[in-house]
Amino acid sequence: MADSLPDEILTALQRMGLFGATGGVRLTGGVSSDIWRIDRPDGPICVKRALAKLRVAADWQAPVERNLYEARWMRRAAKAVPDAVPRLLGQDDETGALAMEYLPPADHPLWKDKLHAGDADAYFAARVAGALARIHAVSAADPDTAADFPTDAIFHAIRLEPYLLATARAHPDLAPQLEALVATTAATKRALVHGDISPKNILCGPKGPVFLDAECAWWGDPAFDLAFCLNHLLLKCVWSPFAQDRFMACFIAMSVTYLNAVAWEPRADLEARAARLLPGLLLARVDGKSPVEYITRDADKERVRRVARRLLLEPPERLAEVRLAWMKERAG
């Protein structure tokens, strides 16, 4: 059933030169944006508009100008891996809206949905890692990219504060460790970072993975993107425990493929940063401002806390250490 298009969306479409909207449907699942499928005579498009206050229980504010940088990330990523992003159709500064190609779910299923069903393909995880590493590598080779992403404040507001610093407030005894992760991440400037590499933002397209929702785009630490996605593969073991061996195979495939592609800095340095970030992100998904919706049982939350606390107090150097500690806790 078609919904009435808000005046702001219609005005944004006109400013982007996208005339002729005949209707639209508000899509579900947007925490940080309003998302619409807009019908036009030449076919549907997708329009998203950034929200100033995100749809979570905590008070989480974020600058709406982040869509400008999402559009810039899409353009850069498309040059590095042409099929890894939807085609960008326009961006409107005034409303914080951008328009892009609409990719039908029938042939672009969401990776999160497939993982929940236990369809965890290590080959696809490796393709995600390969595309991500390529985007990082191309940007790292062009440090002038940094000037287009003066987004330290946005990244802090959307990622570092709600995930790591909010978790530090929930666990004061771990505040030194979590605050140190924030300081290291904020100070590391290597490549163009997506900032939300999550299965909910990755489509399984006919030509490979397609990345969505680069609202956190930032010139910074590529280890954040790797750790952020690996964290979700760990947590999916709680959601769909029958497939945990397949999730761990995806974890290994993603880690190995990505690290083998790192040439812009010593691989061991990047791996150590990702490995140390992972327990902080694990803990953040139960005690930060954006807890995952599928971990609801107290016993499951406590298991996440136990492994995260151990690793925060004894920081790992290798991603395999995190995986083995997680599996040991799961087995116990």
C-alpha positions, 0 to 999 in steps of 0.5 A, spaced: 500 500 500 502 506 498 504 511 503 503 519 502 510 522 501 512 527 506 513 534 503 520 534 505 522 528 501 518 531 495 522 537 495 528 533 496 527 529 490 525 536 486 532 539 488 536 532 486 532 533 479 528 527 480 521 529 478 515 525 477 514 521 483 508 517 483 508 514 490 512 511 495 512 506 501 516 507 507 521 501 508 522 498 515 528 497 519 531 504 519 534 506 526 538 512 523 534 514 517 527 514 514 527 510 508 523 510 502 522 506 496 519 511 491 515 509 485 517 513 478 515 512 471 522 509 469 522 504 475 523 505 483 528 508 487 530 508 494 531 515 498 533 515 505 533 521 510 538 522 516 534 522 523 537 527 528 535 522 534 536 515 532 530 510 534 533 506 540 531 507 547 537 511 549 538 518 547 542 518 541 543 524 537 547 524 531 548 530 525 544 530 519 549 532 515 552 525 515 548 523 508 553 528 505 559 523 507 555 517 505 554 519 498 562 521 498 563 514 500 559 511 495 562 515 490 569 513 492 567 505 493 564 505 486 571 507 483 574 501 487 569 496 487 564 498 482 558 493 483 559 493 491 555 499 492 548 501 489 548 507 484 548 514 487 542 518 484 543 524 488 544 528 494 540 533 498 544 537 503 538 541 506 534 535 508 540 530 509 537 526 504 540 521 498 537 517 492 540 511 490 538 505 485 533 501 488 535 493 489 529 488 489 530 483 495 528 478 490 535 478 487 539 482 493 537 478 499 540 481 506 546 477 509 543 478 516 537 474 514 541 469 510 545 468 517 539 468 521 537 462 517 543 458 518 545 460 511 553 462 512 557 461 506 564 462 508 566 464 500 561 469 501 564 472 507 571 472 503 568 476 498 565 481 503 572 481 506 576 482 499 571 488 497 572 491 503 580 491 503 580 493 496 576 499 498 581 500 504 587 499 499 585 504 494 583 510 499 590 508 503 593 509 496 590 516 495 591 520 502 588 526 499 581 522 500 582 525 507 580 532 506 573 530 503 571 526 510 572 531 516 568 527 520 571 525 526 566 529 530 560 525 527 564 518 527 565 520 535 557 521 536 555 515 532 560 510 533 565 511 539 561 514 544 555 510 543 559 504 543 565 504 547 564 510 551 557 508 553 559 501 555 565 504 559 560 508 563 556 501 564 562 498 566 567 503 570 572 498 572 573 497 564 573 504 563 581 505 562 581 499 557 575 502 553 577 509 553 584 507 551 581 503 545 577 510 543 583 514 543 587 509 539 581 508 534 580 516 534 588 517 532 589 512 527 588 515 520 590 510 515 584 509 510 576 511 508 572 507 513 565 505 512 563 505 519 557 500 519 560 494 516 554 489 519 550 483 515 544 488 516 547 493 511 550 488 506 546 485 500 548 478 497 547 481 490 548 477 483 555 480 482 557 479 490 556 483 496 553 490 496 554 495 502 549 500 504 548 505 509 555 508 510 553 514 514 559 513 519 564 514 513 570 517 516 578 517 514 581 513 520 582 506 522 580 500 517 581 495 523 574 498 525 570 496 519 574 489 520 572 488 527 565 491 527 563 485 522 567 480 525 563 482 531 557 480 528 559 473 526 560 472 533 554 474 536 550 470 530 552 464 534 547 466 540 542 468 535 542 461 531 546 457 535 545 451 530 550 454 525 555 456 529 560 452 526 559 455 519 559 462 523 566 461 525 568 458 518 566 465 516 570 469 521 576 465 519 575 466 511 573 473 512 579 474 517 584 471 512 582 474 506 582 481 509 589 480 512 592 477 506 590 483 502 593 488 507 599 492 504 598 499 506 601 498 513 604 492 517 598 486 517 600 484 524 599 492 527 592 492 523 590 485 526 592 487 533 588 493 533 582 489 530 583 484 535 583 489 541 577 492 539 573 486 538 571 485 545 570 492 546 565 491 541 562 485 543 561 488 550 557 494 547 552 490 543 549 488 550 551 494 554 552 500 550 547 504 547 545 500 541 544 493 544 543 487 538 535 486 539 536 478 539 540 477 545 535 478 550 536 472 555 540 474 561 544 468 561 546 469 554 548 477 556 552 474 561 556 469 557 558 475 552 560 479 558 565 474 561 569 473 554 569 480 553 571 482 560 577 477 560 579 479 553 579 487 555 583 485 561 588 481 557 588 484 550 589 479 544 594 480 539 591 475 534 584 475 531 584 467 532 585 468 540 578 472 540 575 466 536 578 461 540 576 465 547 569 465 544 568 458 542 571 456 549 566 460 552 560 457 548 562 450 549 563 451 557 
